[in-house]
Amino acid sequence: MSHNHTHEYHGDGHSHGHSHAHNANKKALTISFCLIAGFMVVEFIGGILTNSLALLSDAGHMLSDSVALGLSLAALIFGQRAATVDKTYGYKRFEILAALLNGIALVVLSIYILYEAIMRLSSPPDVIGKGMIIISTIGLIINIIVAWILSRGETKENLNVKSAFMHVIGDLLGSVGAIIAALLIIFFGWYIADPIASMIVSVLVLYSGWHILKDSVNILMESKPSNIDTEHVIQSIKSIEGVIDIHDLHIWMITQEFQSLTTHLAVSDGIDRDVLLTKVTEAIKKETGITHITVQMEGHNFQTCVHTCDMGH
């Protein structure tokens, strides 16, 4: 009878490590949602009264922002629900679904505004410049406040919050564009500045939306974090005394904040596997920053898992 020993390590300090960031993000999103939703109504009415596409496009961005911020807030709250026997990772991926929907909304909205602006280029309508500049200036102030609030959260670590932040940056650019267009209309009578401003902002928002979309799809496709070099990880593990070979290595993201690694190791007979496990997990943490790690150790002649865990590599 062969004697095979399996050691597994599960390190999961995420719920404690990110609780402060989670609460900060939730508070930031709540305040931002109230400010954006409130001013969106004002800007929409102002866009109709002044006949400004730049204002209406900005109001459209604010409408998508309101939905995006509300969705992001719901995702943060819903995503904290505890794991179950059916959903062993809990509902953390809900945040990525929210980011995906926000990315799609950004892309669709920017394409629509771009189309409307091109249609207006040939015969730009009269726009009330003074009313336009007043409303867009207020909008700029609101967007600066909201962007500042969101930037204080963990926007670099949380794709969901980052997607909401990029919506607001798109609005901020929209307000700047509307102000510049209003000044050109007031001082030079250049009504064509209104659709041109809308086009420029739409292209910038399209760029941001595409990146949010791409990042969320990468996570949903179980991609590894972009900052991790898989070959370097393999070599680091192989360099540890007692490790003969490594296979079935998987590195992926549940969310941007929650990354996981699993692997099988062929190890020397007679090695102290508890000591080796400590060395391996510490090396992985140092190399990748990942703390949710599962390592299965196998004797050099262990063949049982070859057909069951190959996964087509």
C-alpha positions in Angstrom: 0.0 0.0 0.0 1.4 3.4 -1.0 1.3 6.1 1.6 0.5 9.5 0.1 0.1 12.7 2.2 -1.8 15.7 1.1 -1.2 19.1 2.8 -3.5 22.0 2.1 -3.2 25.6 3.2 -6.0 28.1 3.1 -5.1 31.6 4.1 -8.0 34.0 4.1 -7.6 37.3 5.9 -9.5 39.3 3.3 -12.6 39.9 5.3 -10.6 41.6 8.1 -8.0 43.2 5.8 -10.6 44.9 3.6 -13.4 45.8 6.0 -12.2 49.3 6.5 -11.8 49.9 2.8 -15.2 48.3 2.2 -16.9 50.7 4.7 -15.1 53.7 3.2 -16.1 52.7 -0.3 -19.7 52.2 0.8 -19.9 55.6 2.4 -18.2 57.3 -0.6 -20.7 55.7 -3.0 -23.7 56.6 -0.9 -22.8 60.3 -0.8 -21.8 60.3 -4.4 -25.0 58.7 -5.5 -27.1 61.4 -3.7 -25.1 64.3 -5.2 -25.1 62.9 -8.8 -28.7 61.8 -8.8 -29.9 65.2 -7.5 -28.0 67.3 -10.0 -28.7 65.0 -12.9 -32.4 66.2 -12.9 -31.2 69.8 -12.8 -28.8 69.4 -15.7 -31.4 67.5 -17.8 -33.9 70.2 -17.5 -31.2 72.8 -18.2 -30.1 71.0 -21.3 -33.7 71.1 -22.7 -34.2 74.7 -21.8 -30.8 75.8 -23.4 -31.0 73.4 -26.3 -27.5 72.2 -25.5 -26.4 68.7 -26.6 -23.3 69.1 -24.4 -25.5 69.6 -21.4 -27.9 66.8 -22.4 -24.9 64.4 -23.0 -23.5 65.4 -19.6 -27.0 64.8 -18.0 -27.0 61.4 -19.8 -23.6 60.6 -18.3 -25.0 61.6 -14.9 -28.0 59.4 -15.4 -25.7 56.5 -16.2 -23.6 57.6 -13.2 -26.6 57.4 -10.9 -27.4 53.9 -12.1 -23.7 52.9 -11.9 -23.2 54.3 -8.4 -26.5 52.7 -7.2 -25.4 49.4 -8.8 -21.9 49.7 -7.4 -23.4 50.4 -3.9 -25.7 47.4 -4.1 -22.8 45.3 -5.3 -20.7 46.3 -2.3 -23.5 45.5 0.1 -24.6 42.3 -1.6 -21.0 41.2 -2.2 -20.4 41.1 1.6 -23.0 38.3 2.1 -21.4 35.2 3.6 -20.3 32.2 1.6 -22.7 29.3 1.4 -22.4 25.6 0.6 -23.6 26.5 -2.9 -21.6 29.7 -3.4 -18.3 28.8 -1.7 -16.8 32.2 -2.6 -19.9 34.1 -1.5 -21.2 36.9 -3.7 -18.0 38.8 -4.3 -18.3 38.4 -8.0 -21.4 40.5 -7.9 -19.1 43.5 -7.8 -17.5 42.4 -11.1 -20.9 41.9 -12.7 -21.7 45.5 -11.7 -18.4 46.7 -13.2 -19.2 44.8 -16.4 -22.6 46.4 -16.7 -21.1 49.9 -16.0 -18.5 49.3 -18.6 -21.1 48.4 -21.2 -23.2 51.4 -20.2 -20.2 53.7 -20.7 -19.4 52.3 -24.1 -23.1 52.4 -25.4 -23.7 55.9 -24.0 -20.5 57.3 -25.5 -21.3 55.8 -28.9 -24.8 57.2 -28.9 -23.7 60.8 -27.9 -20.9 60.6 -30.5 -23.5 59.7 -33.2 -25.8 62.6 -32.1 -22.9 65.1 -32.1 -21.9 64.1 -35.7 -25.5 64.5 -36.8 -25.5 68.1 -35.3 -22.2 69.1 -37.0 -23.8 69.9 -40.3 -26.5 72.2 -38.8 -25.7 73.1 -35.2 -28.8 74.5 -33.5 -28.9 77.7 -31.5 -27.8 77.2 -27.9 -28.3 79.6 -24.9 -24.7 80.0 -23.9 -25.3 81.9 -20.6 -27.7 79.3 -19.2 -25.4 76.6 -20.4 -22.3 77.9 -18.7 -24.1 78.4 -15.3 -25.4 74.8 -15.3 -22.2 73.3 -16.5 -20.2 75.2 -13.9 -22.4 73.9 -11.1 -22.1 70.4 -12.7 -18.3 70.7 -12.7 -18.2 71.6 -9.0 -20.5 68.6 -8.2 -18.3 66.3 -10.2 -15.1 67.5 -8.6 -16.6 66.9 -5.2 -17.8 63.4 -6.1 -14.5 62.5 -7.8 -12.6 63.6 -4.7 -14.9 61.6 -2.5 -14.4 58.4 -4.6 -10.7 58.9 -5.1 -10.3 58.7 -1.3 -11.7 55.1 -1.4 -9.8 52.1 -2.7 -10.5 52.8 -6.4 -7.2 51.2 -7.6 -8.0 48.0 -5.7 -11.7 47.7 -6.4 -12.8 47.4 -10.0 -16.4 48.1 -9.1 -15.6 51.4 -7.4 -13.1 52.2 -10.1 -15.8 51.8 -12.8 -18.1 54.2 -10.9 -15.1 56.6 -10.5 -14.5 56.5 -14.2 -18.2 57.4 -14.9 -17.7 60.5 -12.7 -14.5 61.4 -14.4 -16.4 61.2 -17.7 -19.0 63.6 -16.3 -16.3 65.9 -15.1 -14.7 66.1 -18.5 -18.2 66.6 -19.9 -18.7 69.6 -17.7 -15.4 71.1 -18.7 -16.3 70.5 -22.4 -19.7 72.2 -21.9 -18.1 75.2 -20.2 -15.6 75.7 -23.0 -18.3 75.3 -25.6 -20.5 77.8 -23.7 -17.7 80.4 -23.7 -17.1 79.9 -27.4 -20.8 80.4 -28.1 -21.1 83.5 -25.8 -18.0 85.3 -27.2 -17.8 84.1 -30.8 -21.2 82.6 -31.6 -19.6 79.3 -32.5 -22.6 77.0 -32.0 -20.7 74.2 -33.6 -18.6 74.1 -30.4 -21.4 72.3 -28.6 -21.4 69.1 -30.7 -17.6 69.2 -31.0 -17.3 69.3 -27.2 -19.7 66.3 -27.0 -17.6 64.3 -29.5 -14.4 64.9 -27.6 -15.9 63.9 -24.2 -17.6 60.8 -25.8 -14.3 59.5 -27.2 -12.6 59.9 -23.7 -15.5 58.2 -22.0 -15.4 55.4 -24.6 -11.8 54.8 -23.9 -12.4 54.6 -20.1 -15.5 52.3 -20.6 -13.5 50.0 -22.9 -10.8 49.5 -20.2 -13.4 48.8 -17.5 -15.1 46.3 -19.8 -11.9 44.6 -20.6 -10.8 44.3 -17.0 -14.1 42.9 -15.8 -14.2 40.3 -18.6 -10.6 39.3 -17.8 -11.7 38.6 -14.2 -14.8 36.7 -15.2 -12.6 34.6 -17.6 -10.5 33.6 -14.5 -7.4 35.5 -15.8 -4.4 35.9 -13.6 -3.5 39.4 -12.3 -1.5 41.3 -14.8 1.3 42.1 -12.4 2.1 38.4 -11.7 4.6 36.5 -13.9 3.6 32.9 -13.8 7.0 31.6 -15.0 8.7 33.5 -12.2 6.3 32.0 -9.7 7.1 28.5 -10.9 10.8 29.0 -10.8 10.6 30.5 -7.3 8.7 27.4 -6.0 11.0 25.0 -7.9 14.1 26.6 -6.3 12.9 25.5 -2.8 14.7 22.5 -1.5 12.5 19.4 -1.5 10.3 20.5 -4.5 10.9 18.2 -7.4 8.3 19.5 -9.8 5.2 21.6 -10.0 2.0 21.1 -12.1 -1.6 22.1 -12.3 -0.8 25.7 -11.2 -3.8 28.1 -11.3 -3.7 31.8 -10.5 -6.9 33.8 -10.9 -8.9 36.7 -9.5 -12.3 36.3 -7.7 -12.2 40.1 -7.6 -9.3 42.5 -8.0 -8.9 42.5 -4.2 -9.4 38.7 -3.8 -6.8 36.7 -5.7 -6.3 32.9 -5.4 -3.6 30.4 -6.2 -3.7 26.6 -6.3 -1.0 24.1 -7.3 0.2 20.5 -7.0 3.8 19.8 -6.0 5.8 16.6 -6.4 8.1 16.5 -3.4 11.1 14.5 -2.2 10.4 11.4 -0.1 11.1 11.8 3.6 10.8 15.6 3.5 9.1 17.4 6.4 6.0 18.5 4.5 4.8 20.9 7.1 8.1 22.8 7.0 8.1 22.7 3.2 4.5 23.9 3.1 5.5 26.9 5.2 8.4 27.7 2.9 6.3 27.4 -0.3 3.4 29.5 0.9 5.7 32.2 2.2 7.5 32.3 -1.1 4.2 32.6 -3.0 3.1 35.4 -0.7 6.4 37.3 -1.2 6.3 36.8 -5.0 2.6 37.5 -5.7 1.0 39.1 -2.6 -1.6 36.4 -2.7 -2.7 35.0 0.6 -5.5 32.6 -0.5 -3.3 29.7 -1.4 -4.0 26.0 -1.7 -1.1 23.6 -2.1 -1.3 19.8 -2.6 1.8 17.8 -2.1 2.5 14.4 -3.7 5.3 11.9 -3.5 7.5 11.7 -6.5 5.8 8.5 -7.8 2.2 9.7 -7.1 0.3 9.2 -10.4 -3.3 9.1 -9.4 -4.1 12.8 -10.2 -2.5 12.9 -13.6 -5.7 12.3 -15.6 -8.0 14.1 -13.1 -6.2 17.4 -12.7 -4.5 17.9 -16.0 -7.1 20.4 -17.2 -5.7 20.1 -20.7 -2.3 21.7 -20.1 
